[in-house]
């Protein structure tokens, strides 16, 4: 079973109480600015993605599954058995489903993790960027939000040659971290509409 609170790392935007005081402590080089611009343009042009992911939590626990992305603002993470969890964003809400119990928790759309990457047009320069680093053919871009619960951090890792998203890490206020690595990714694949829907027989649960 995937912890529901761990699934919700990055739930920040809807609960932000003020403009974050965090900021990048240096000026980006022209090369970094151009790379970030290129990353945004490249990924904005990709309308759908499907593939597999490996999730590693703070304690080293490993969970695999499949993901489906369609711009704007639609994404689904299906965790492999024995987990019965699924995360779905359908453009007007963000849901954590339990396929065994046929229940779900609902959240506002703008609280979805990875929201900086799901828009119709990606411009990471408009996000609250606090760190940019390049090493061994990868660029890591870290953005941060201040929430009622504390500071939430998302680090996105892109290949500098392909400009593709290959990994991201989510850090919750407690310091717990989830890292997602992507593989077997296919772009611009047709995705069934049903993948971004909530079954009519599923029952909503109250957040507690």
C-alpha atoms as an extended CHARMM CRD file, in Angstrom:
* protein
*
       208  EXT
         1         1  UNK       CA              0.0000000000        0.0000000000        0.0000000000  PROA      1               0.0000000000
         2         2  UNK       CA              1.3060000000        3.4270000000       -0.9400000000  PROA      2               0.0000000000
         3         3  UNK       CA              0.9730000000        5.9700000000        1.8770000000  PROA      3               0.0000000000
         4         4  UNK       CA             -1.5930000000        8.5650000000        0.8120000000  PROA      4               0.0000000000
         5         5  UNK       CA              0.3860000000       11.3960000000        2.4140000000  PROA      5               0.0000000000
         6         6  UNK       CA              3.4700000000       10.3470000000        0.4520000000  PROA      6               0.0000000000
         7         7  UNK       CA              1.4750000000       10.3310000000       -2.7640000000  PROA      7               0.0000000000
         8         8  UNK       CA              0.5090000000       13.9330000000       -2.1440000000  PROA      8               0.0000000000
         9         9  UNK       CA              3.9810000000       15.4200000000       -1.9860000000  PROA      9               0.0000000000
        10        10  UNK       CA              3.9310000000       18.6890000000       -3.8400000000  PROA      10              0.0000000000
        11        11  UNK       CA              0.3800000000       19.6720000000       -2.9160000000  PROA      11              0.0000000000
        12        12  UNK       CA              1.1820000000       23.3060000000       -2.5130000000  PROA      12              0.0000000000
        13        13  UNK       CA             -0.3030000000       25.8630000000       -4.8320000000  PROA      13              0.0000000000
        14        14  UNK       CA             -3.8490000000       25.9230000000       -3.4990000000  PROA      14              0.0000000000
        15        15  UNK       CA             -2.6560000000       26.3500000000        0.0750000000  PROA      15              0.0000000000
        16        16  UNK       CA              0.0960000000       28.9070000000       -0.4340000000  PROA      16              0.0000000000
        17        17  UNK       CA             -0.2210000000       31.6640000000        2.1430000000  PROA      17              0.0000000000
        18        18  UNK       CA              2.3230000000       34.1420000000        0.8090000000  PROA      18              0.0000000000
        19        19  UNK       CA              4.9350000000       34.6590000000       -1.8670000000  PROA      19              0.0000000000
        20        20  UNK       CA              7.8780000000       32.4240000000       -1.0940000000  PROA      20              0.0000000000
        21        21  UNK       CA             10.9870000000       34.0600000000        0.2900000000  PROA      21              0.0000000000
        22        22  UNK       CA             13.0900000000       31.3490000000       -1.3360000000  PROA      22              0.0000000000
        23        23  UNK       CA             14.9570000000       32.3430000000       -4.4820000000  PROA      23              0.0000000000
        24        24  UNK       CA             17.9150000000       31.3330000000       -6.6030000000  PROA      24              0.0000000000
        25        25  UNK       CA             20.9950000000       32.7850000000       -4.9170000000  PROA      25              0.0000000000
        26        26  UNK       CA             22.8100000000       33.5820000000       -8.1650000000  PROA      26              0.0000000000
        27        27  UNK       CA             22.1410000000       34.6980000000      -11.7030000000  PROA      27              0.0000000000
        28        28  UNK       CA             21.6380000000       32.0030000000      -14.2850000000  PROA      28              0.0000000000
        29        29  UNK       CA             24.2650000000       31.8950000000      -17.0010000000  PROA      29              0.0000000000
        30        30  UNK       CA             23.1140000000       32.5880000000      -20.5770000000  PROA      30              0.0000000000
        31        31  UNK       CA             23.7440000000       28.9100000000      -21.3290000000  PROA      31              0.0000000000
        32        32  UNK       CA             21.4950000000       27.8150000000      -18.4420000000  PROA      32              0.0000000000
        33        33  UNK       CA             18.7570000000       30.2140000000      -19.4560000000  PROA      33              0.0000000000
        34        34  UNK       CA             18.8820000000       28.9360000000      -23.0330000000  PROA      34              0.0000000000
        35        35  UNK       CA             18.8180000000       25.3040000000      -21.8810000000  PROA      35              0.0000000000
        36        36  UNK       CA             15.7770000000       25.9280000000      -19.6610000000  PROA      36              0.0000000000
        37        37  UNK       CA             14.0370000000       27.7200000000      -22.5360000000  PROA      37              0.0000000000
        38        38  UNK       CA             14.8370000000       24.8010000000      -24.8690000000  PROA      38              0.0000000000
        39        39  UNK       CA             13.5600000000       22.2940000000      -22.3010000000  PROA      39              0.0000000000
        40        40  UNK       CA             10.2860000000       24.1790000000      -22.0490000000  PROA      40              0.0000000000
        41        41  UNK       CA              9.8050000000       24.4090000000      -25.8010000000  PROA      41              0.0000000000
        42        42  UNK       CA             10.7270000000       20.7680000000      -26.4040000000  PROA      42              0.0000000000
        43        43  UNK       CA              8.4090000000       19.3780000000      -23.7530000000  PROA      43              0.0000000000
        44        44  UNK       CA              5.5510000000       21.7430000000      -24.6000000000  PROA      44              0.0000000000
        45        45  UNK       CA              5.5520000000       20.2230000000      -28.0840000000  PROA      45              0.0000000000
        46        46  UNK       CA              5.0510000000       16.7090000000      -26.6440000000  PROA      46              0.0000000000
        47        47  UNK       CA              1.3020000000       16.3650000000      -26.2530000000  PROA      47              0.0000000000
        48        48  UNK       CA              1.1860000000       12.8410000000      -24.8090000000  PROA      48              0.0000000000
        49        49  UNK       CA              3.6260000000       10.4880000000      -23.0800000000  PROA      49              0.0000000000
        50        50  UNK       CA              3.3280000000        6.9340000000      -21.8100000000  PROA      50              0.0000000000
        51        51  UNK       CA              5.8740000000        4.7820000000      -20.0410000000  PROA      51              0.0000000000
        52        52  UNK       CA              6.9410000000        3.1150000000      -16.8490000000  PROA      52              0.0000000000
        53        53  UNK       CA              8.1930000000        4.5860000000      -13.5820000000  PROA      53              0.0000000000
        54        54  UNK       CA             10.2010000000        3.4490000000      -10.5880000000  PROA      54              0.0000000000
        55        55  UNK       CA              9.3930000000        5.1750000000       -7.2870000000  PROA      55              0.0000000000
        56        56  UNK       CA             11.8830000000        5.0900000000       -4.4030000000  PROA      56              0.0000000000
        57        57  UNK       CA             10.8970000000        6.4670000000       -1.0000000000  PROA      57              0.0000000000
        58        58  UNK       CA             12.9880000000        7.8190000000        1.8660000000  PROA      58              0.0000000000
        59        59  UNK       CA             13.3930000000        4.3310000000        3.3810000000  PROA      59              0.0000000000
        60        60  UNK       CA             14.5190000000        2.7710000000        0.1310000000  PROA      60              0.0000000000
        61        61  UNK       CA             11.1660000000        1.1900000000       -0.6310000000  PROA      61              0.0000000000
        62        62  UNK       CA             10.6940000000        0.5840000000       -4.3610000000  PROA      62              0.0000000000
        63        63  UNK       CA              7.4080000000        0.6240000000       -6.2560000000  PROA      63              0.0000000000
        64        64  UNK       CA              6.8600000000        0.3980000000       -9.9990000000  PROA      64              0.0000000000
        65        65  UNK       CA              4.0090000000        1.2230000000      -12.3100000000  PROA      65              0.0000000000
        66        66  UNK       CA              2.9110000000        2.8500000000      -15.5370000000  PROA      66              0.0000000000
        67        67  UNK       CA              2.1350000000        6.4900000000      -16.2930000000  PROA      67              0.0000000000
        68        68  UNK       CA              0.0780000000        8.2980000000      -18.9250000000  PROA      68              0.0000000000
        69        69  UNK       CA              0.3500000000       12.0400000000      -19.6000000000  PROA      69              0.0000000000
        70        70  UNK       CA             -1.7310000000       14.2640000000      -21.8420000000  PROA      70              0.0000000000
        71        71  UNK       CA             -1.3610000000       18.0210000000      -21.9780000000  PROA      71              0.0000000000
        72        72  UNK       CA             -2.8080000000       20.1050000000      -20.5480000000  PROA      72              0.0000000000
        73        73  UNK       CA             -3.2120000000       18.9180000000      -16.9450000000  PROA      73              0.0000000000
        74        74  UNK       CA             -3.9660000000       15.2310000000      -17.3830000000  PROA      74              0.0000000000
        75        75  UNK       CA             -1.8130000000       12.5110000000      -15.8660000000  PROA      75              0.0000000000
        76        76  UNK       CA             -2.3470000000        9.0410000000      -14.4350000000  PROA      76              0.0000000000
        77        77  UNK       CA             -0.0100000000        6.8880000000      -12.3340000000  PROA      77              0.0000000000
        78        78  UNK       CA             -1.0160000000        3.2300000000      -12.0460000000  PROA      78              0.0000000000
        79        79  UNK       CA              0.9310000000        1.3610000000       -9.3870000000  PROA      79              0.0000000000
        80        80  UNK       CA              1.7890000000       -2.2810000000      -10.1100000000  PROA      80              0.0000000000
        81        81  UNK       CA              0.3330000000       -5.0860000000       -7.9460000000  PROA      81              0.0000000000
        82        82  UNK       CA              0.1410000000       -5.7640000000       -5.0650000000  PROA      82              0.0000000000
        83        83  UNK       CA             -0.6780000000       -2.0340000000       -4.7680000000  PROA      83              0.0000000000
        84        84  UNK       CA             -4.1510000000       -1.0370000000       -5.8960000000  PROA      84              0.0000000000
        85        85  UNK       CA             -3.4700000000        2.6980000000       -5.8390000000  PROA      85              0.0000000000
        86        86  UNK       CA             -3.7890000000        5.0530000000       -8.7650000000  PROA      86              0.0000000000
        87        87  UNK       CA             -3.2880000000        8.8200000000       -9.0810000000  PROA      87              0.0000000000
        88        88  UNK       CA             -5.3520000000       10.5850000000      -11.7300000000  PROA      88              0.0000000000
        89        89  UNK       CA             -5.5940000000       14.2020000000      -12.8280000000  PROA      89              0.0000000000
        90        90  UNK       CA             -8.4500000000       14.7640000000      -15.2630000000  PROA      90              0.0000000000
        91        91  UNK       CA             -8.1390000000       18.4760000000      -15.8900000000  PROA      91              0.0000000000
        92        92  UNK       CA            -10.7480000000       19.5640000000      -13.3480000000  PROA      92              0.0000000000
        93        93  UNK       CA             -9.5720000000       17.6860000000      -10.2760000000  PROA      93              0.0000000000
        94        94  UNK       CA             -6.8350000000       15.5230000000       -8.7750000000  PROA      94              0.0000000000
        95        95  UNK       CA             -7.7930000000       12.1020000000       -7.4020000000  PROA      95              0.0000000000
        96        96  UNK       CA             -6.1490000000        9.2880000000       -5.4310000000  PROA      96              0.0000000000
        97        97  UNK       CA             -7.9960000000        6.0700000000       -6.2590000000  PROA      97              0.0000000000
        98        98  UNK       CA             -8.0500000000        2.7010000000       -4.5130000000  PROA      98              0.0000000000
        99        99  UNK       CA             -8.9760000000        0.1560000000       -7.1680000000  PROA      99              0.0000000000
       100       100  UNK       CA             -9.5600000000       -2.5930000000       -4.5940000000  PROA      100             0.0000000000
       101       101  UNK       CA            -12.0060000000       -0.6480000000       -2.4270000000  PROA      101             0.0000000000
       102       102  UNK       CA            -13.3920000000        1.3650000000       -5.3700000000  PROA      102             0.0000000000
       103       103  UNK       CA            -12.9710000000        4.6290000000       -3.4510000000  PROA      103             0.0000000000
       104       104  UNK       CA            -11.1330000000        7.9030000000       -4.0310000000  PROA      104             0.0000000000
       105       105  UNK       CA             -9.9480000000       11.1240000000       -2.4100000000  PROA      105             0.0000000000
       106       106  UNK       CA            -10.4500000000       14.3420000000       -4.3980000000  PROA      106             0.0000000000
       107       107  UNK       CA             -8.2340000000       17.4490000000       -4.4210000000  PROA      107             0.0000000000
       108       108  UNK       CA             -8.1850000000       20.7470000000       -6.3440000000  PROA      108             0.0000000000
       109       109  UNK       CA             -6.5420000000       20.5050000000       -9.7620000000  PROA      109             0.0000000000
       110       110  UNK       CA             -3.9340000000       23.1590000000       -9.0130000000  PROA      110             0.0000000000
       111       111  UNK       CA             -2.5090000000       21.0960000000       -6.1440000000  PROA      111             0.0000000000
       112       112  UNK       CA             -1.2660000000       18.2690000000       -8.3650000000  PROA      112             0.0000000000
       113       113  UNK       CA              2.3960000000       17.3150000000       -7.9740000000  PROA      113             0.0000000000
       114       114  UNK       CA              4.4590000000       18.0640000000      -11.0690000000  PROA      114             0.0000000000
       115       115  UNK       CA              2.0560000000       20.8270000000      -12.0890000000  PROA      115             0.0000000000
       116       116  UNK       CA              5.0270000000       22.8610000000      -13.4210000000  PROA      116             0.0000000000
       117       117  UNK       CA              5.4210000000       20.2000000000      -16.1260000000  PROA      117             0.0000000000
       118       118  UNK       CA              1.7740000000       19.6030000000      -17.0550000000  PROA      118             0.0000000000
       119       119  UNK       CA              0.6850000000       22.9190000000      -18.5110000000  PROA      119             0.0000000000
       120       120  UNK       CA             -0.1880000000       23.5270000000      -22.1330000000  PROA      120             0.0000000000
       121       121  UNK       CA              2.9800000000       25.6170000000      -22.3870000000  PROA      121             0.0000000000
       122       122  UNK       CA              5.8940000000       24.9090000000      -20.0560000000  PROA      122             0.0000000000
       123       123  UNK       CA              7.9030000000       27.8760000000      -18.7920000000  PROA      123             0.0000000000
       124       124  UNK       CA             10.0000000000       26.8580000000      -15.8160000000  PROA      124             0.0000000000
       125       125  UNK       CA             11.4940000000       30.3370000000      -15.6470000000  PROA      125             0.0000000000
       126       126  UNK       CA              8.1150000000       31.4930000000      -14.3080000000  PROA      126             0.0000000000
       127       127  UNK       CA              8.2540000000       28.9640000000      -11.4480000000  PROA      127             0.0000000000
       128       128  UNK       CA              9.8950000000       29.6930000000       -8.0940000000  PROA      128             0.0000000000
       129       129  UNK       CA             13.2920000000       28.2600000000       -9.1030000000  PROA      129             0.0000000000
       130       130  UNK       CA             15.7390000000       27.9120000000       -6.2060000000  PROA      130             0.0000000000
       131       131  UNK       CA             18.4680000000       25.7710000000       -7.7400000000  PROA      131             0.0000000000
       132       132  UNK       CA             19.8090000000       24.8530000000      -11.1740000000  PROA      132             0.0000000000
       133       133  UNK       CA             22.7020000000       22.4720000000      -11.6900000000  PROA      133             0.0000000000
       134       134  UNK       CA             24.1860000000       20.5610000000      -14.6270000000  PROA      134             0.0000000000
       135       135  UNK       CA             26.2580000000       17.3870000000      -14.3590000000  PROA      135             0.0000000000
       136       136  UNK       CA             27.0370000000       14.3160000000      -16.4770000000  PROA      136             0.0000000000
       137       137  UNK       CA             24.5910000000       15.2020000000      -19.2280000000  PROA      137             0.0000000000
       138       138  UNK       CA             21.6640000000       16.1720000000      -16.9980000000  PROA      138             0.0000000000
       139       139  UNK       CA             20.1740000000       19.4460000000      -15.7960000000  PROA      139             0.0000000000
       140       140  UNK       CA             18.3230000000       19.5660000000      -12.4750000000  PROA      140             0.0000000000
       141       141  UNK       CA             15.8280000000       22.3970000000      -11.9110000000  PROA      141             0.0000000000
       142       142  UNK       CA             14.4700000000       22.7380000000       -8.3770000000  PROA      142             0.0000000000
       143       143  UNK       CA             11.3130000000       24.7210000000       -7.6420000000  PROA      143             0.0000000000
       144       144  UNK       CA              9.7890000000       25.3650000000       -4.2370000000  PROA      144             0.0000000000
       145       145  UNK       CA              6.5140000000       26.4770000000       -2.6440000000  PROA      145             0.0000000000
       146       146  UNK       CA              5.6430000000       27.7430000000        0.8110000000  PROA      146             0.0000000000
       147       147  UNK       CA              2.4680000000       26.1160000000        2.1700000000  PROA      147             0.0000000000
       148       148  UNK       CA              0.5280000000       26.1090000000        5.4180000000  PROA      148             0.0000000000
       149       149  UNK       CA              2.1560000000       22.7550000000        6.1550000000  PROA      149             0.0000000000
       150       150  UNK       CA              5.6420000000       24.0440000000        5.3420000000  PROA      150             0.0000000000
       151       151  UNK       CA              8.0430000000       24.0880000000        2.4030000000  PROA      151             0.0000000000
       152       152  UNK       CA              7.5060000000       21.6800000000       -0.5080000000  PROA      152             0.0000000000
       153       153  UNK       CA             10.2530000000       21.0920000000       -3.0640000000  PROA      153             0.0000000000
       154       154  UNK       CA             10.1810000000       19.5350000000       -6.5350000000  PROA      154             0.0000000000
       155       155  UNK       CA             13.3880000000       18.7950000000       -8.4640000000  PROA      155             0.0000000000
       156       156  UNK       CA             13.0000000000       18.0300000000      -12.1790000000  PROA      156             0.0000000000
       157       157  UNK       CA             15.8690000000       16.3130000000      -14.0220000000  PROA      157             0.0000000000
       158       158  UNK       CA             16.2100000000       16.5880000000      -17.8080000000  PROA      158             0.0000000000
       159       159  UNK       CA             18.7230000000       15.1290000000      -20.2500000000  PROA      159             0.0000000000
       160       160  UNK       CA             20.7820000000       17.9410000000      -21.7730000000  PROA      160             0.0000000000
       161       161  UNK       CA             20.9830000000       16.1060000000      -25.1250000000  PROA      161             0.0000000000
       162       162  UNK       CA             17.3970000000       14.8630000000      -25.3970000000  PROA      162             0.0000000000
       163       163  UNK       CA             15.7670000000       17.6290000000      -23.2620000000  PROA      163             0.0000000000
       164       164  UNK       CA             13.4360000000       14.8950000000      -21.9610000000  PROA      164             0.0000000000
       165       165  UNK       CA             12.2740000000       14.6000000000      -18.3540000000  PROA      165             0.0000000000
       166       166  UNK       CA             13.9870000000       11.5320000000      -16.8910000000  PROA      166             0.0000000000
       167       167  UNK       CA             13.4640000000       11.8850000000      -13.1410000000  PROA      167             0.0000000000
       168       168  UNK       CA             11.9260000000       14.0430000000      -10.4650000000  PROA      168             0.0000000000
       169       169  UNK       CA             12.0880000000       14.1700000000       -6.6800000000  PROA      169             0.0000000000
       170       170  UNK       CA              9.4200000000       15.4640000000       -4.3100000000  PROA      170             0.0000000000
       171       171  UNK       CA             10.3210000000       16.5330000000       -0.7670000000  PROA      171             0.0000000000
       172       172  UNK       CA              7.5850000000       17.1700000000        1.7870000000  PROA      172             0.0000000000
       173       173  UNK       CA              7.9140000000       19.5160000000        4.7890000000  PROA      173             0.0000000000
       174       174  UNK       CA              8.9260000000       16.6380000000        7.0890000000  PROA      174             0.0000000000
       175       175  UNK       CA             11.9000000000       15.9040000000        4.8430000000  PROA      175             0.0000000000
       176       176  UNK       CA             10.4530000000       12.6600000000        3.4860000000  PROA      176             0.0000000000
       177       177  UNK       CA             11.3270000000       12.2350000000       -0.1720000000  PROA      177             0.0000000000
       178       178  UNK       CA             10.0250000000       10.3330000000       -3.1910000000  PROA      178             0.0000000000
       179       179  UNK       CA             12.0980000000        9.9220000000       -6.3450000000  PROA      179             0.0000000000
       180       180  UNK       CA             10.5010000000        8.8860000000       -9.6270000000  PROA      180             0.0000000000
       181       181  UNK       CA             12.6020000000        7.6200000000      -12.5370000000  PROA      181             0.0000000000
       182       182  UNK       CA             11.0490000000        7.1890000000      -16.0000000000  PROA      182             0.0000000000
       183       183  UNK       CA             11.8830000000        4.5370000000      -18.5870000000  PROA      183             0.0000000000
       184       184  UNK       CA             10.4190000000        2.8980000000      -21.7110000000  PROA      184             0.0000000000
       185       185  UNK       CA              8.8740000000        6.2790000000      -22.5380000000  PROA      185             0.0000000000
       186       186  UNK       CA              6.9310000000        6.7140000000      -25.7720000000  PROA      186             0.0000000000
       187       187  UNK       CA              5.8050000000       10.1280000000      -26.9950000000  PROA      187             0.0000000000
       188       188  UNK       CA              2.7170000000       11.2960000000      -28.8440000000  PROA      188             0.0000000000
       189       189  UNK       CA              0.8580000000        8.0290000000      -28.3490000000  PROA      189             0.0000000000
       190       190  UNK       CA             -2.9390000000        7.9860000000      -28.3950000000  PROA      190             0.0000000000
       191       191  UNK       CA             -4.2620000000        7.4240000000      -24.8740000000  PROA      191             0.0000000000
       192       192  UNK       CA             -7.8000000000        6.1300000000      -24.2560000000  PROA      192             0.0000000000
       193       193  UNK       CA            -10.0470000000        8.8170000000      -22.7690000000  PROA      193             0.0000000000
       194       194  UNK       CA            -11.0800000000        6.3820000000      -20.0310000000  PROA      194             0.0000000000
       195       195  UNK       CA             -7.5770000000        6.5550000000      -18.5300000000  PROA      195             0.0000000000
       196       196  UNK       CA             -8.3530000000       10.0780000000      -17.3200000000  PROA      196             0.0000000000
       197       197  UNK       CA            -11.7140000000        9.4030000000      -15.7190000000  PROA      197             0.0000000000
       198       198  UNK       CA            -13.1550000000        8.2730000000      -12.3980000000  PROA      198             0.0000000000
       199       199  UNK       CA            -15.3710000000        5.1530000000      -12.5730000000  PROA      199             0.0000000000
       200       200  UNK       CA            -18.9640000000        6.0400000000      -11.7780000000  PROA      200             0.0000000000
       201       201  UNK       CA            -19.2120000000        3.3170000000       -9.1130000000  PROA      201             0.0000000000
       202       202  UNK       CA            -16.2470000000        4.6580000000       -7.0770000000  PROA      202             0.0000000000
       203       203  UNK       CA            -17.2210000000        6.3340000000       -3.8110000000  PROA      203             0.0000000000
       204       204  UNK       CA            -15.6140000000        9.6050000000       -2.5940000000  PROA      204             0.0000000000
       205       205  UNK       CA            -13.9290000000        9.6290000000        0.8180000000  PROA      205             0.0000000000
       206       206  UNK       CA            -13.4440000000       12.5860000000        3.1140000000  PROA      206             0.0000000000
       207       207  UNK       CA             -9.8870000000       13.7480000000        3.7190000000  PROA      207             0.0000000000
       208       208  UNK       CA             -8.8620000000       13.1290000000        7.2900000000  PROA      208             0.0000000000
